[in-house]
Amino acid sequence: MVQASSHFIAICSDSIGETAEAVVQATMRQFELPDTEIKRFMNVRDEDELSRVMEEVAERKGFVAYTLVQPELREAMKEEAVRLNVRAVDIMGPMMQAFADTFHNDPKEKPGLLHRLDDNYFRRVEALEFAVQYDDGKDVSAILKADIVLLGVSRISKTPLSMFLAHKGYKTVNIPVVPELTPPVQLKDVQRGRVFGLTIEPELLLKIRSERLKVMGLPNNVQYATAMRVEEEIAYAQSLFKELNCPVIDVTDKAIEETAGLIIRML
């Protein structure tokens, strides 16, 4: 029997719930809550379904973050929250009210407008497929087609950063930097300002690699996770970044979203 998580957060949405979950995830980083389950309840469009969601939240003693654009559903959510003594956080309601009050314009109140199948949606899908296909230097032939090229040593979060940028619509290639491997010759032909080097404090990288070996059940005394090797790789990466004259971002104390924001602003 699987033991329930200590903390339970429900995402309730009349669309896919991505907006509310993004807010929840960003907030969670401010707290030490290792044993937390986030569960999405998507396309909630009637009061009966909403009641079932709230019953589960109450039973699991959690709280709910919701994005419901229809006033009657938002009102039903408030009533259920009071009835079941569940904390409910309205992610979009106050923002829509601020827009309406300030700009004297009524909202459309149609679910799913953020994620409708427009050109931006298909651009994101194409970028995600691109990032998966060219992840971790699997195929460097597309370097010149990329909007962004990431360079960095192993375990510096190149892949999650690539996927986050792809979700924003940027075709991203990430290339591992290893002293024993010659960098792709195409790097020197990439348009200026599209190549970004990632660096990190050696102590943190050593810790990350050691944890990775532990998860894999491997001894932590292999060269990959020694201080000498980590410092060698970071120094080599720095020399490559200098040779390419590309911007360098230290990811040591940065969330993926923060690093992505820096890159996007520099494009």
C-alpha positions in Angstrom: 0.0 0.0 0.0 1.4 3.4 -1.0 1.5 5.8 1.9 -0.2 9.2 1.3 2.0 12.3 1.1 2.2 14.5 4.2 1.1 17.6 2.3 -1.6 17.6 -0.4 -2.3 20.5 -2.8 -5.1 20.3 -5.4 -5.1 22.3 -8.6 -8.7 22.8 -9.8 -9.2 24.4 -13.2 -11.9 24.7 -15.9 -8.9 24.3 -18.4 -5.7 22.3 -17.9 -4.6 23.9 -14.7 -1.1 24.9 -15.9 -1.4 28.5 -14.7 -2.3 27.5 -11.1 0.3 24.8 -10.9 3.0 27.2 -12.0 2.1 29.6 -9.2 2.0 26.7 -6.7 5.4 25.4 -7.8 6.9 28.9 -7.6 5.6 29.3 -4.1 6.7 25.9 -3.0 10.3 26.9 -3.6 10.1 29.2 -0.6 9.3 26.3 1.7 10.9 23.1 2.8 8.1 20.7 2.0 9.8 17.5 0.6 6.8 15.2 1.0 4.2 17.1 -1.1 1.7 15.8 -3.7 0.3 18.2 -6.3 -2.8 16.8 -8.1 -4.4 18.5 -11.0 -8.2 18.3 -11.5 -8.7 19.6 -15.1 -11.7 20.7 -17.1 -13.9 21.1 -14.1 -17.0 22.7 -15.6 -19.9 21.9 -13.3 -20.7 22.1 -9.6 -21.1 18.4 -9.1 -17.6 17.7 -10.3 -16.3 20.6 -8.2 -17.9 19.1 -5.1 -16.2 15.8 -5.7 -12.8 17.6 -6.0 -13.4 19.5 -2.7 -14.5 16.3 -0.9 -11.2 14.7 -1.8 -9.2 17.8 -0.7 -11.1 17.8 2.6 -10.5 14.1 3.2 -6.8 14.6 2.6 -6.6 17.7 4.7 -5.0 19.8 1.9 -5.9 23.0 0.2 -6.9 23.9 -3.3 -5.5 26.5 -5.8 -8.0 27.2 -8.5 -8.4 29.0 -11.9 -12.1 29.1 -12.7 -13.2 31.9 -15.0 -17.0 31.4 -14.7 -18.5 33.5 -11.8 -21.0 30.7 -10.8 -18.2 28.2 -10.4 -16.0 30.6 -8.5 -19.0 31.2 -6.2 -19.6 27.5 -5.8 -15.9 27.0 -4.9 -16.2 29.5 -2.1 -19.3 27.9 -0.8 -17.7 24.4 -0.8 -14.6 25.7 0.8 -16.7 27.1 3.7 -18.8 24.0 4.0 -15.9 21.6 4.1 -13.5 24.0 5.9 -10.9 23.8 3.1 -8.6 26.6 2.3 -9.2 27.7 -1.3 -6.9 30.2 -3.2 -8.4 32.0 -6.2 -5.5 32.5 -8.7 -7.3 34.4 -11.5 -10.4 36.0 -9.8 -8.7 38.9 -8.2 -6.6 39.6 -11.3 -9.7 39.6 -13.5 -11.5 41.9 -11.1 -8.5 44.3 -11.2 -8.6 44.4 -15.0 -12.4 44.9 -15.0 -12.2 47.7 -12.4 -9.2 49.5 -13.9 -10.0 49.2 -17.6 -13.8 49.2 -17.3 -14.0 46.1 -19.5 -15.8 42.9 -18.7 -13.9 39.5 -19.0 -14.9 37.0 -21.6 -15.3 34.3 -18.9 -14.5 31.5 -21.4 -12.4 28.6 -20.0 -9.2 27.6 -21.8 -8.5 30.8 -23.7 -4.8 30.8 -22.6 -4.3 27.3 -24.1 -6.3 27.6 -27.4 -4.7 26.0 -30.4 -3.2 29.2 -32.0 0.1 29.8 -33.7 1.9 30.2 -30.4 0.7 26.8 -29.2 2.0 25.0 -32.3 5.3 26.9 -32.0 5.7 25.6 -28.5 5.0 22.0 -29.6 7.5 22.3 -32.4 10.1 23.7 -30.0 9.5 20.9 -27.5 9.9 18.3 -30.2 13.1 20.0 -31.3 14.5 20.1 -27.7 13.8 16.4 -27.2 15.3 15.4 -30.5 18.5 17.4 -30.0 18.9 16.9 -26.2 22.3 16.4 -24.6 24.3 16.6 -27.9 22.6 13.6 -29.4 22.6 15.3 -32.8 24.5 18.5 -33.4 23.4 18.9 -37.0 20.6 21.3 -35.9 22.8 23.8 -34.0 22.4 26.4 -36.7 18.6 26.0 -36.7 18.4 26.6 -32.9 17.1 29.8 -31.3 19.3 29.0 -28.3 22.4 26.8 -27.8 23.2 25.9 -24.2 26.7 24.7 -23.2 27.6 23.2 -19.8 29.1 20.3 -17.9 27.1 17.2 -16.8 24.4 17.7 -14.2 24.1 21.4 -14.6 20.4 21.2 -15.5 20.8 21.7 -19.3 18.0 19.4 -20.2 15.3 20.9 -17.8 16.4 24.4 -18.9 16.1 23.4 -22.6 12.6 22.0 -22.0 11.5 25.2 -20.1 12.8 27.4 -22.9 11.1 25.2 -25.5 7.8 25.5 -23.6 8.3 29.3 -24.1 8.6 28.6 -27.8 12.4 28.7 -28.3 14.0 25.9 -30.2 16.9 24.9 -27.9 19.9 22.6 -28.3 22.1 21.7 -25.3 25.6 20.4 -25.7 27.6 18.7 -23.0 31.1 20.2 -22.3 33.7 17.5 -21.6 37.4 18.0 -21.7 37.9 14.8 -23.7 35.4 15.7 -26.4 36.0 18.3 -29.2 33.2 20.9 -29.3 31.1 20.9 -32.4 32.7 23.0 -35.1 29.3 24.5 -35.9 29.4 26.5 -32.7 31.6 29.1 -34.3 29.0 29.7 -37.0 26.1 30.2 -34.7 24.6 33.7 -34.8 26.2 35.9 -32.1 24.1 36.1 -28.9 22.5 32.7 -29.3 25.1 30.6 -27.5 25.1 30.6 -23.7 27.5 29.0 -21.3 26.3 27.6 -18.0 28.6 27.4 -15.0 28.1 26.5 -11.3 30.0 26.5 -8.0 32.2 23.3 -7.9 31.0 22.4 -4.4 27.4 22.3 -5.5 28.1 20.4 -8.6 30.1 17.8 -6.6 27.1 17.4 -4.2 24.7 17.0 -7.1 26.8 14.4 -8.8 27.4 12.5 -5.6 23.6 12.4 -5.0 23.1 11.2 -8.5 25.5 8.3 -8.0 23.8 7.4 -4.7 20.4 7.3 -6.5 21.9 5.0 -9.1 23.4 2.8 -6.5 27.0 3.5 -7.6 30.0 4.2 -5.4 30.8 7.9 -4.9 34.5 7.6 -5.4 34.4 7.4 -9.2 36.3 10.1 -11.1 33.0 11.7 -12.2 32.2 12.8 -8.7 35.7 13.9 -7.4 36.5 17.5 -6.6 39.5 17.4 -8.9 37.4 16.2 -11.9 34.6 18.7 -11.2 37.1 21.6 -11.0 38.8 20.4 -14.2 35.6 20.3 -16.1 34.4 23.7 -14.9 37.7 25.3 -15.8 37.7 23.7 -19.3 34.1 24.9 -19.8 35.1 28.5 -18.8 38.0 28.4 -21.3 35.6 27.3 -24.0 33.1 30.0 -23.2 35.9 32.6 -23.4 37.0 31.2 -26.7 33.5 31.5 -28.1 33.0 34.9 -26.4 29.5 33.8 -25.3 27.5 35.1 -22.2 28.1 32.9 -19.1 25.3 32.4 -16.5 26.1 31.1 -13.1 23.2 28.8 -12.2 24.4 28.1 -8.6 21.5 29.9 -6.8 19.1 30.2 -9.6 15.8 28.4 -10.4 15.3 27.1 -13.9 12.8 29.9 -14.5 15.2 32.6 -13.4 18.0 31.3 -15.7 15.6 31.1 -18.6 14.4 34.6 -18.0 18.0 35.9 -18.1 18.6 34.1 -21.4 15.4 35.3 -23.0 16.2 38.9 -22.0 19.7 38.6 -23.6 18.4 37.4 -27.0 
